[in-house]
């Protein structure tokens, strides 16, 4: 039986990945209130890189480094590291659910970049969905609201980098192994952050916090591998609606861990962004299907 005939498996994997990513962000938010930002992000990348070496190097050997598009891999790695810096830095000031919702502007930004940079055809319906999605941000970051501060620019910048990361990942998927792409990005982040680490760390780390730092890399690596595996069981169009479950998980983690609950207008903004993203995914899938007829 073809793996693509098991959409339920793919959906469950995507939901599990969303829960792991929301948990990763919650742990990051906790740690960055205690330790330097670079130290926390370094721990995430270092543990992920070591874990991938232990898991995949025995089988793949040096093929884990083999890429046909090194410059695109470099740009992808820079994008991912920028996402980590901007989003995790933003979590110091922005509640988890709202910051995650802003990050989910990325699919809408991908649509804009696809039209402007890649000159791909974008329908009027997609442009309407994108415009409404950006309007949703205004419900979250409304003038006079608690989140109407310069700090909101951090997750917003992260969403732009995330969009670029998605476009590069899409280009690399046809030439490079998914493990190679994830490993090279993790290795690049580890090397850069190791160079920046002097003066940005402390050795006075309780065992519980040390465990949290170890868990960061495992959560990130596992979540990204689950997302890759999900595509073996179902199509991206089928899975797209369920990726927004991460926003719900982020709200649950934020509430039970930090006591942060979005207000009514913020929840409305989250719903608008989610619905707009789903509309863009549906229209892209529909238009692609029509073009093949």
C-alpha positions in Angstrom: 0.0 0.0 0.0 1.3 3.4 -0.9 2.2 5.6 2.1 0.2 8.5 0.6 -3.0 6.4 1.2 -2.6 6.9 5.0 -3.6 10.5 5.6 -4.5 9.9 9.2 -0.9 8.9 10.0 0.3 12.1 8.4 -2.2 14.2 10.3 -1.2 12.6 13.6 2.5 13.2 12.9 1.8 16.9 12.1 -0.2 17.4 15.3 2.6 15.7 17.3 5.1 18.0 15.7 3.1 21.0 16.5 2.9 20.0 20.2 6.6 19.4 20.3 7.4 22.8 18.7 5.0 24.6 21.1 6.7 22.8 24.0 10.1 23.7 22.5 9.1 27.4 22.4 7.7 27.3 25.9 11.0 25.8 27.2 12.9 28.5 25.3 10.8 31.3 26.8 11.4 30.0 30.3 15.2 29.6 29.7 15.7 33.0 28.1 14.3 34.7 31.2 17.2 33.2 33.1 20.1 32.7 30.8 21.7 34.7 27.9 19.9 34.3 24.6 22.9 33.0 22.7 23.5 30.4 25.3 20.0 29.0 25.0 20.0 29.0 21.2 23.5 27.4 21.1 22.3 24.6 23.4 19.4 23.9 21.0 21.6 23.7 17.9 24.5 21.9 19.5 22.3 19.1 21.0 20.4 18.8 17.7 23.6 18.4 15.7 25.1 15.8 18.1 21.8 13.9 18.1 21.7 13.9 14.3 25.3 12.6 14.1 24.5 9.8 16.5 21.3 8.9 14.6 22.2 9.3 11.0 26.0 9.3 10.5 26.4 5.5 11.1 24.1 4.9 8.1 24.7 7.8 5.8 28.3 8.5 6.6 29.7 11.5 4.7 26.7 11.5 2.4 25.0 13.5 5.2 27.1 16.5 4.0 26.5 16.0 0.3 24.6 18.8 -1.4 24.1 19.9 -5.0 23.2 23.4 -4.0 25.6 24.6 -1.3 24.7 28.3 -1.6 21.0 27.6 -1.2 21.9 25.5 1.8 23.9 28.4 3.3 21.0 30.8 2.8 18.6 28.3 4.3 20.8 27.9 7.4 21.1 31.7 7.8 17.3 31.9 7.5 16.8 29.3 10.2 19.3 30.9 12.6 17.6 34.2 12.0 14.2 32.7 12.9 15.6 31.3 16.1 17.1 34.6 17.2 14.1 36.8 16.3 11.4 34.5 17.5 13.0 33.3 20.8 14.1 36.9 21.5 10.5 38.0 21.0 9.2 35.4 23.5 10.9 37.4 26.2 8.3 40.1 25.7 5.4 38.6 23.7 3.0 35.8 25.0 3.6 32.5 23.3 0.2 32.1 21.5 0.3 35.6 20.0 4.0 35.3 18.9 3.2 31.9 17.3 0.3 33.3 15.5 2.4 36.1 14.0 4.9 33.5 12.9 2.1 31.8 11.0 2.0 34.8 8.7 4.8 33.0 6.9 2.5 31.1 4.5 1.0 34.4 3.5 4.4 36.0 3.0 5.4 33.0 0.9 2.5 33.8 -1.4 3.7 37.4 -1.7 7.4 36.4 -2.3 6.3 33.8 -4.8 4.6 36.5 -6.9 7.2 39.2 -6.5 10.4 37.2 -6.5 9.6 33.9 -8.3 7.0 35.5 -10.6 4.5 32.7 -9.9 0.8 33.2 -10.7 -1.2 34.3 -7.7 -5.0 34.5 -8.0 -7.2 37.4 -6.8 -8.6 35.1 -4.1 -5.2 34.4 -2.8 -4.4 38.1 -2.7 -7.6 38.8 -0.8 -6.8 36.0 1.7 -3.3 37.4 2.2 -4.7 40.9 2.8 -7.2 39.6 5.4 -4.4 37.7 7.1 -2.3 40.8 7.6 -5.5 42.5 8.9 -5.6 39.8 11.6 -2.3 40.9 12.9 -3.8 44.3 13.6 -6.3 42.7 16.0 -3.4 41.2 17.9 -1.1 44.3 17.7 -3.7 47.0 18.0 -2.9 50.6 18.9 -3.2 51.0 22.6 -3.0 47.3 23.2 -0.3 45.6 25.4 1.4 44.2 22.4 1.7 47.5 20.5 5.4 47.7 21.2 8.6 47.5 19.1 9.1 43.9 20.5 6.3 42.7 18.1 8.7 43.3 15.2 10.8 40.4 16.4 8.3 37.6 15.7 7.2 39.6 12.6 10.8 39.6 11.3 10.9 35.9 12.2 7.9 35.2 10.1 9.6 36.9 7.1 12.7 34.7 7.6 10.4 31.7 8.0 8.8 32.4 4.6 12.3 32.6 3.0 13.2 29.4 4.7 10.1 27.7 3.4 10.8 28.8 -0.2 14.5 27.6 0.0 13.4 24.3 1.6 10.9 23.8 -1.3 13.7 24.4 -3.8 16.2 22.1 -2.1 13.6 19.2 -1.7 14.1 18.2 -5.3 17.9 17.9 -5.1 19.0 17.3 -1.5 18.1 14.7 1.2 15.9 16.1 4.0 18.4 14.8 6.6 21.2 16.6 4.8 19.3 19.9 4.8 18.4 19.7 8.5 21.9 18.6 9.5 23.7 21.3 7.5 21.4 24.0 9.0 22.1 22.7 12.5 25.8 22.4 11.9 26.0 26.0 10.6 24.0 27.3 13.6 26.3 25.4 16.0 29.5 26.8 14.4 28.2 30.4 14.3 26.9 30.3 17.9 30.0 28.6 19.2 32.0 31.6 17.9 29.6 34.0 19.6 29.4 32.1 22.8 32.4 33.5 24.7 31.1 35.9 27.4 27.5 34.8 26.7 27.2 31.8 29.0 27.3 30.7 32.6 28.4 27.3 34.1 26.1 27.8 37.0 23.2 25.8 35.6 21.0 23.7 37.9 20.4 20.1 36.8 16.8 20.8 35.9 17.6 23.7 33.6 20.5 21.7 32.1 17.9 19.0 31.3 15.7 21.6 29.7 18.6 22.7 27.5 19.2 19.1 26.5 15.5 18.7 25.7 15.5 21.7 23.4 17.6 20.1 20.7 15.7 16.8 20.9 12.4 18.5 20.6 13.5 20.6 17.6 15.0 17.6 15.8 12.1 15.3 16.5 9.5 17.8 15.4 11.2 18.5 12.1 11.7 14.8 11.4 8.0 14.2 12.1 7.0 16.9 9.7 9.2 15.3 7.0 7.7 11.9 7.7 4.2 13.3 7.6 4.7 14.1 3.9 5.3 10.5 3.2 1.8 9.6 4.3 -0.2 12.5 2.9 -0.1 15.6 0.7 1.0 19.0 1.9 -2.5 20.4 1.0 -4.1 17.8 3.3 -1.8 18.5 6.2 -1.8 22.3 5.9 -4.9 22.9 8.1 -3.5 20.8 10.9 -0.2 22.7 11.1 -2.2 25.5 12.6 -2.8 23.3 15.6 0.5 24.6 16.8 -1.1 27.9 17.7 -3.6 26.1 19.9 -0.9 24.1 21.5 1.1 27.3 22.1 -1.9 28.8 23.8 -2.3 25.8 26.1 1.4 25.8 26.9 1.4 29.6 27.5 -1.6 29.4 29.8 -0.5 26.5 32.0 3.2 27.5 32.1 3.1 31.3 32.2 -0.5 32.0 33.0 -0.9 34.0 29.7 -4.3 33.8 28.1 -5.0 35.8 24.9 -7.9 38.3 25.1 -10.9 38.2 22.9 -9.5 40.5 20.1 -6.2 38.6 20.1 -8.1 35.3 19.7 -10.1 36.9 16.8 -6.8 37.9 15.2 -5.4 34.4 15.6 -8.5 33.0 14.0 -8.3 35.4 11.1 -4.6 34.6 10.4 -5.3 30.9 10.6 -8.4 31.1 8.3 -6.4 33.2 5.8 -3.5 30.7 5.8 -5.9 27.9 5.2 -7.7 29.8 2.4 -4.3 30.4 0.7 -3.4 26.7 1.0 -6.8 25.6 -0.4 -6.7 28.1 -3.3 -3.2 27.1 -4.2 -4.2 23.4 -4.2 -7.3 24.2 -6.2 -5.5 26.3 -8.8 -2.8 23.7 -9.1 -5.4 21.0 -9.7 -7.2 23.1 -12.2 -4.0 23.7 -14.1 -3.5 20.0 -14.6 -6.9 19.4 -16.1 
